[in-house]
């Protein structure tokens, strides 16, 4: 009787053990092939931590050349104003003309005189016409004479007289005196080296033409009329034959300050 109980106990234990371990699944050959193929593939690279990639990026950045620094913006430069040369007469204004001149010492003679005055020996534009004697003139007068001789007198001589101007005869430039040498008159522009009295011209053909009243229609009359009209512009005062008895034999030319030119 005891043996049967033991045998039953053994059987019950065996059954309970069998029930706790489920049966193995049937063999699947496809799964085995997939597993073998996966084992044959090369291993995937191990992903680096983010902090390692960041360190390499920083190292690469250090190898790059630094970017150029941007220059600070500056204000646009102001238009440069050229300085007037101090060592040239008239602040360099004579360079636009052909003027042969030297700077003289300032003239101080009572009410007469000029701070900057020139001894002029030739004037013109492209070609300078010499004075027979140096003329003592202001800067304005020297420039006006050069402009008039070069742009009006020389072309008119070629046109009407068929020759060039060879020389400007000696005339009155600076002189400390009153107008027309009259005792009761105001100071003349001659007293400031601001005038010139022109009596005529020596021509390249050896002839002379004097400032005078010529018969209408003659080459001399046409020449005189043309240069006299052209003088009213470079000069603010133009007097000559027909103006009054004081100017029958010469042109008085000056650059007095006036609102309007006085050309008679």
Secondary structure as the mmCIF struct_conf table of DSSP 4:
data_model
#
loop_
_struct_conf.conf_type_id
_struct_conf.id
_struct_conf.beg_label_comp_id
_struct_conf.beg_label_asym_id
_struct_conf.beg_label_seq_id
_struct_conf.end_label_comp_id
_struct_conf.end_label_asym_id
_struct_conf.end_label_seq_id
HELX_RH_AL_P HELX_RH_AL_P1 UNK A 2 UNK A 20
BEND BEND1 UNK A 21 UNK A 21
HELX_LH_PP_P HELX_LH_PP_P1 UNK A 22 UNK A 27
HELX_RH_AL_P HELX_RH_AL_P2 UNK A 29 UNK A 40
BEND BEND2 UNK A 41 UNK A 41
HELX_LH_PP_P HELX_LH_PP_P2 UNK A 42 UNK A 49
HELX_RH_AL_P HELX_RH_AL_P3 UNK A 50 UNK A 63
BEND BEND3 UNK A 64 UNK A 64
HELX_LH_PP_P HELX_LH_PP_P3 UNK A 65 UNK A 73
HELX_LH_PP_P HELX_LH_PP_P4 UNK A 75 UNK A 80
HELX_LH_PP_P HELX_LH_PP_P5 UNK A 82 UNK A 85
TURN_TY1_P TURN_TY1_P1 UNK A 86 UNK A 87
BEND BEND4 UNK A 88 UNK A 88
HELX_RH_3T_P HELX_RH_3T_P1 UNK A 89 UNK A 96
BEND BEND5 UNK A 97 UNK A 97
STRN STRN1 UNK A 98 UNK A 104
HELX_LH_PP_P HELX_LH_PP_P6 UNK A 105 UNK A 106
STRN STRN2 UNK A 107 UNK A 109
TURN_TY1_P TURN_TY1_P2 UNK A 110 UNK A 111
STRN STRN3 UNK A 112 UNK A 114
BEND BEND6 UNK A 115 UNK A 116
STRN STRN4 UNK A 117 UNK A 124
BEND BEND7 UNK A 125 UNK A 127
STRN STRN5 UNK A 128 UNK A 137
HELX_RH_AL_P HELX_RH_AL_P4 UNK A 139 UNK A 148
HELX_RH_PI_P HELX_RH_PI_P1 UNK A 149 UNK A 153
HELX_RH_AL_P HELX_RH_AL_P5 UNK A 154 UNK A 156
HELX_RH_PI_P HELX_RH_PI_P2 UNK A 157 UNK A 161
BEND BEND8 UNK A 162 UNK A 163
STRN STRN6 UNK A 165 UNK A 168
STRN STRN7 UNK A 172 UNK A 172
BEND BEND9 UNK A 174 UNK A 174
STRN STRN8 UNK A 178 UNK A 178
HELX_RH_3T_P HELX_RH_3T_P2 UNK A 179 UNK A 181
TURN_TY1_P TURN_TY1_P3 UNK A 183 UNK A 184
BEND BEND10 UNK A 185 UNK A 185
HELX_LH_PP_P HELX_LH_PP_P7 UNK A 186 UNK A 186
STRN STRN9 UNK A 187 UNK A 187
HELX_LH_PP_P HELX_LH_PP_P8 UNK A 188 UNK A 188
HELX_RH_3T_P HELX_RH_3T_P3 UNK A 189 UNK A 192
TURN_TY1_P TURN_TY1_P4 UNK A 193 UNK A 193
STRN STRN10 UNK A 195 UNK A 198
STRN STRN11 UNK A 200 UNK A 203
TURN_TY1_P TURN_TY1_P5 UNK A 204 UNK A 205
BEND BEND11 UNK A 206 UNK A 206
STRN STRN12 UNK A 208 UNK A 210
BEND BEND12 UNK A 211 UNK A 212
TURN_TY1_P TURN_TY1_P6 UNK A 216 UNK A 217
BEND BEND13 UNK A 218 UNK A 218
HELX_RH_AL_P HELX_RH_AL_P6 UNK A 219 UNK A 234
STRN STRN13 UNK A 235 UNK A 235
BEND BEND14 UNK A 236 UNK A 236
STRN STRN14 UNK A 237 UNK A 239
TURN_TY1_P TURN_TY1_P7 UNK A 241 UNK A 243
HELX_RH_3T_P HELX_RH_3T_P4 UNK A 245 UNK A 247
BEND BEND15 UNK A 248 UNK A 250
STRN STRN15 UNK A 251 UNK A 254
BEND BEND16 UNK A 259 UNK A 260
STRN STRN16 UNK A 262 UNK A 263
#
